[in-house]
């Protein structure tokens, strides 16, 4: 069992925890009939006021794994009111009280980790090993912010006037809408909700329509942890209602802020909608991550990093390596090693033992990946392995693919593929690699491999991204700030900076002191 996952082992160590030990030899996924399948508003599990529902499908086999409320604007208004009413009480709780409830939430999530991972695999298609890894990772944010919530500090500033005292404090902004994606349905909720709740805000969680069941389970344990009614709310909806609900959250006068993870295109829409009320806005958007292998690199480590960075969640991650730049001296050797490793990857239903790549999440995602590959081939790219849907496994599976002879007019050169496709580009000089890597309007993550210390500092300084992995393909953790520059977003999640999007600074001047 452990040998089966050796190619992805680096990806399976999150926050220093080896998640392989949490996986049973013969996985049996959670019984869908036992799932909570309602939304959560003001401390109650409810259906949509309209009575409408939508189905949640397992992307590995197309089977229905849940039926959840298809909520609309009326339901969202109720959630906003509940969150607003609760905020007036929650903001006045002590940091210690909030910390204790967050810690209990963390304990419950850890206790039910196996169940959480199985639900995640059911609705996202993610291999169970990766699902366990995500749950460990997602839980770590609840633990981190349960501790950090007691460390929100202000200042007493020395005044230039003896009769005045200057006080600075950080206060919660209010009701926050959390709009989360399908690719990390657990971690993207906890990474947003934990700091918001720890700061004293109340939240309305709007999960992606593809993966609401994980969100429901997370909120179930939040309820059991003791969050008062209205502090945590969950609104589920189909794709048709997602846009209007997002617009309402952005424009409603009772909502103080929005935190969104998703595409740059959608992020820009939310940015415009939030402008009307000058909302506090946190955006974690798309990337086009470069992966650079220099002549001095340890090629075995570089190939390991390539596999973990590219094929985690079948390439459906915002920090996934997208464009691979390989220096000409080591190009052939690196490619030979890479092709051998990629051909050995096992794809299939994520619930089955040994599977390393699951399906893409839905048909639009499959069509996008196929379009990118077909576009490249039509313009002269060569396929070294893969290059087509794996229809024998199911309609949403796509073979892990390596393309070479990439040109500037190809979609894979200019856009984020968000799928299991590696595009190889040979380069000569460090400057050439940096010029191409930086020639994009996004800048989330970047990776490079080098054993030259001077080059490590030089390239790290000049690579235009918010996060860099040097000789490392997995960089996310609760202690580090996660976020990008350019059109990859605003703000940072995780680290001590993760609270900043949910607090504002209040300055108080006390005058006429004797």
N, C-alpha and C positions, 0 to 999 in steps of 0.2 A: 504493500500500500504506500509506504513512504517513498519507495523508489519510483513509483508511478508518477509522483508529483515532483521529482527532483528538478525537472526543467523549469518549474515555476516556484521553486523553494524560496528564492529571495522575496517574491511577491507575497509569500504566505507568512512572513514575519512582520507583523505590524505592532508598533509600540513595544518591540522587544518580545512579543508573545508568539510562539510557534503555534499557529492555529491548527496544524495537522493533528495535534493531540486531541482536538475536540471532535474529530470526525470518526464516526463508527465504521467498522469494516464493511458492513452491509447497510447503507443508509436506507431508511424508510421515512419518506417525507411526511410531514405533518398532515393529519386528516383534514381536508378542506371543510368537511362538515362541522368541525369544531371551531372554525374561524369566526371571530366577531366580524359582522358585515354591516355595521351601521356607522353613521357619522356621529360626531360628539360635539355638542354645543351646550354650554352652561351646565356642565356636569351631568348631562343626560345623553344616553345613546338613542339616536333618533333616525327616522327615515326622512327623505325629502318631503317637503310640504305638498309637492305635486304628486307624490307616490311613485315617481319615475325612478328607474334603476338602470344600471349598465353592467355588462359582464366583464369580468377580468379573466384573461386567457393565459394559459401556460404557453409561452412562445416555442417551447420544445416540441409540443404535440398538438397545440391548438385547442386543448380541452379547457372547459370553463372551470375555474378554480374558485370563483367567488362572484357574488352579485351584490353591488353596493349602491347606495343612494346617488342619484344623479341630481345634485343640488343646483339651485339657480340663485338669482339675485336676491330673492326673498329670504332664502335660507342664509345667505351670506350676510344680509342686513341683520338677521337675528344673532349671528355669531359676532358681528362687530359690536352690537349693543351689549351682549353678554361680556365680551372682553373689556369694553369701556367701563361698565359697571364694576367689574371685578378689579380693574386697575386701581380704582380709588381706594381699595382696601389693600391690595397686594403691594403697592408701592410703599406702604407704610410698615410692612413687616420688616423685621430686622434681617440683616445680612446672614446672621447665624440661622434664623428660621428658614430662609430660602436655601441656604447651604445644606441643611439637614434633609429637606425634602428632595433636593437634587441628588443627594447621596443615596437616599432610599430608592429613588428612581433608578439610579445606577445599579444598586444591589439587585433590584428586581430584573433589570435587563440582563445582568450577568447570570443570574440564577436561571433565566429562561433563554439563554443564548442558543442552545441547540434548536429549540422551537423557532426562534426568530430567524435563524439561518435557513431552516427548511421552508418557511413561508416565503422568504426572500427568493430562494431558488425556484419555488413554484411559480411565482408571478413574473420574475425577471429573466429566468433561464440561466442565470449565472451558476457556474459549477459550485457544488456544495463547499468545496475547499475555499473558494473565493468568497462565498456567502459568509462562511464562518469568519474569514479575515475581515470582511466589511463590518460585521457585527462587533468584533473586538475593537476595531478602529472607531466605529460610531460610539460605542460605549465609552471609549476613552475621553470623548469630549464632555460627556456628562460628568464623569469623575473630575476632569480638569477644571471645569467651570463651577463645580460644587465647591472646590477649594478656592478658586479665584474670586468667587462672589464675595468672599469676606475680605478681600484685599483691594476693593475699590476705594481709592484714597483721594483726598483733596489737598489743599495747600493753605497755609497762613503766610501771606506774602508781606514782607517788610514794607511798610508805607513810608513815603517821603515826608508825610505830614504826621507829627506826633499825636494828633487828636483823632486819627483814623486807624481802623483795623480793616485789613483786606482779607476776606475769606473766599476760598474757591472750593466748590463741591461738585460732584458728579451725580446727576439724578436721572432716573429712567425716563425715556422719551414718551412712553405710553403704549398704545396698542400697536402691535407689529404684525404685518402680514408676511408669512413665510411661504414662498412659492418654490417648490422643490422638484427636481428632475427624477427620471425613472432609472438612471444608470447606477445611482447609489441611493436607493430609497430609504435606507436606514441612516447612513452617516450624514447625508445632507440635511436631514431633519434635526438630528441631535447636535450637529455642528452649528446650527442656527438657533434652535430653541433653547439649548442649555445656557448660552450667554445672555440671551434676551430675558429668560426667566430669572437667572441669577442676578441680573441688573435691576430687576423689579418691574419689568415690562410684562404685559399679557400678550398671548400669541393666538393667531389664527393660522393654522397649517393648511395649505392647499397642496396636496401631493399630486404627482403626475397621474394621469388617468390610467396609465399602463400598470402602475404599481401602488395602488392604494392600500392593499392588505397589510403590508409591512407597517405603513403609517398608522393604521388602525391599531395594530398590536402594540406599537410603541406608546400610543396615547392610552391604551388600556392600562399599561403599567404606570404611566404618569398619574392616572386616576388613583390607582392602588397606592401610589407613593404618598398621596395626600395633598396634591395641589387642589386648592379650593375651586368650586364651580366657577366657570368663566375664565379662569386663568389660562387654561389650555383648551383650545377649540380646534376641531378638525372638520373641514368641508371637503367632501369628495364630489367630483363631477366628471362627466364625459368630456371628450374633446370639444364638443359643440358649446358647452357652457364655460369652458376654461377661460377663453378670451374675455367674455363679459365679466366673469368673476374677478379676474386679474385687474381689469379696468376699474371696477368698483373699489377694490382694495386700494388701488393707487390714488383714486380721486376722492374717496370718502373723507369728510372733514374730521371724523373721529379716529382715523387711522394715522398714526404719527410716522410710521416708517415701513419700508418694504425691504426684504432681503430675498434675492432671487438668484438661483443658479440655473443656467440654461444657455441657449444660443445667443450670440451677439445680436442677431436680428430681432429676437423677442426682447432682449434687454434694452435695445434702443426704443422699442415701443413703450415699455414700462417707464423708461427714463422720461419720455415726453409726457406720459400720463401723470407722473409724479410731479412734473414741473408746475402744474396748476396750483398745487398746494404746497410747493417747495418742501416736499417730504424728505425725510432722512432716507437715503437709498444706499443699499449695498448690492453690488452686482458682481457675480462670479460667472464670467462669460466664456466664450469659445477660445480655443487656442489653435496653434499650428506649429506644435513643438518641434524644434530641430533636435536631431540626435547626431552628434559629431564624433567621429572616431579619427583621432590623429595618429600619425606614424608611430609615436612613442607609446601608444596605448597597449595595455594588456588585452589581447584580442579575445581570450577566453572569457575574461570578465566583461568585455564589451558585448560579446554575444549573449551572455547571461542577462545583462542589462537590457539589451534589445528585446529579448523575449518577454521579460517581465513588464517592461514599459509599454511595449506595443500590444501584447495579446491579453493583458488583463482585461476582463470583462469583454472579451472578443474585440478589443480595440475601441470600445465605447466609453472612453473616459476623456475628460477635457484636458488632462495632462498627458495623454497618450502621445508617444513619439510619433510624428507624422512624416517628416522628411528626414531621410538618413543620408548624411554627408560623410563620405569615407575618403580619407586621403589616399592618393594614388599608389603610394609605396605598399600599403597594406590592404588595398582594395580586394585583390583576388583571394588572398588568404581569408580575409574576413567574410567575404561572400560565400566561399566554400563551406566554412564552418556554420554560417547562418542558415544556408539552405539545408544542410544536414539536420540541424536542430528543428527547423520549422517543419520539415517533412515528418519528423517523429512525433509532433504534437497530436494528441488524440482529441477529436471533436465528437460531440454527441450530446445527449440529454444530460444536463448538469447533475441530475440526481443519481446518475450511475457512477460506480466506482472507477476511478482513473481518468475521468474526462477532464480535460484541461481547457477546452473551448466549448462554450455553449452556443446557442443560436443568437442571431440578432434579435432585437426586442420586438420589432413589428415589420410589416411589409414596406412602409415608406423607407425605413432604414435599410432594408435589404436592397431595394431598388436604387437607393443612393449609392451604396457601395458598388453594385453592379455597374451603374452608370459611370462612376469614376474609373473603374478598371477598363471598361469598354472604350471610354474616351481616350485613355492613355494608349491602349493597344492600337486604336484606329489612327493615332498620330505617331506611331513608330516605337512605342515601348515594347519590351520583350518580357514575357512571363517566365520566371525561373522555376516557380512552383505555384500551384493553386490556380486562381484566376477565374473561378466559376462557382455558382451555387452548388452546395452539396445536397442535391435533391433527394438522394437515397436516404438521408437522415431525417429530412423534414423540409418544409417549404421555407423556413427562415434561417437555414444554415448556409454559411458561405466558407469556402476553403481558405485557410490561411495562405496569403498570397505575397509573393515577392516580385516586384517590377524593377526593371533596369532600363537604361537609355531614356531617362526622364528628361522632358524638355519644358521650357518655360510656358508654353501655351497649353499645357495639360492641367486638368482640374486637380490632379493629385499634387501638382507643384504649388498651386496657389491657394487651395482650400483644405479645410480639415475633413478628412475622409470619414472619421468616426466608425471605423471598421477594421477588420484584420488584414490590412494591406500595408506592406512596407515598400516605400519608393526609394530606390538607391540612386544617389548622385555622387559622382567622383569629383574630387577637387584637388588642386595642387598646393595652394598656400593657405595659411591661417586667415589672412585677410579676405581671400576669396570666400572661404566658408562663412566667415562672420558677415560679409556683405550680403550673401544670399540669405543666411539665416535671419538677418535683421530686415530684409526687404519685404516686410509684411506689416499690415496695420493692426495686428494683434500681438500680444506678448505675455502669455500666461506662464508656460514652463519651457525649459530647455535642458538638454543633457549633453555632456561631452565626456570623452575618455582620453586621458593623457597621463603619462608618468613624469612629465616635465613640470616641475614646481613653478617655474617662472611662467610657463604657458597657462597653467591652471589659474593663477591670479590674474593674468592678462586677459584671458578669454572670459573669465567670470565677470570682470569689470566691464567688458565691452559687449556682452551678449544682452540684447534688449528684451529681457523677460523679467517677470516678478519672482520667479523661483528657478533655481538651477540645481541639477543633480550632477556632481562631479564624480565620475567612476561609480555611479549609483543610479539605478533605474526606478527606485521607489523612494519618494521624498516626503510624502505627507505624514504628519503626525500632529497630535493635539498641541504639542509644545511650540510648534513652528507656525509662523504667519503664512496663511494660504491666500494667494490672490495674484492678480496680474497688473500689467500696465497697458498703455495704448487702449485699444478697443476690447481688451480682455476683462475690463471691469473696474470697479471702485471698491475701496475698503479691503480689509483683511479679516479672514476667519481663522479661528484657532489662536494660540499664543496669548500673551497678555493683551494684545491689540484687539482680540475678538470681542471684547466688551464695548469698544469705543463706538460701534455703530448703534448701540442701544442706550447710550447715555448722552446727555448734553451737559455742558459746563455752565454752572451758575456762579456768578460773581456777586458777592455781598459786601458792601462798604458800610461799616459802622462808624459814624462820625460823632463829633462833638464830645469825645471822650476827654475827661479831665486828666 
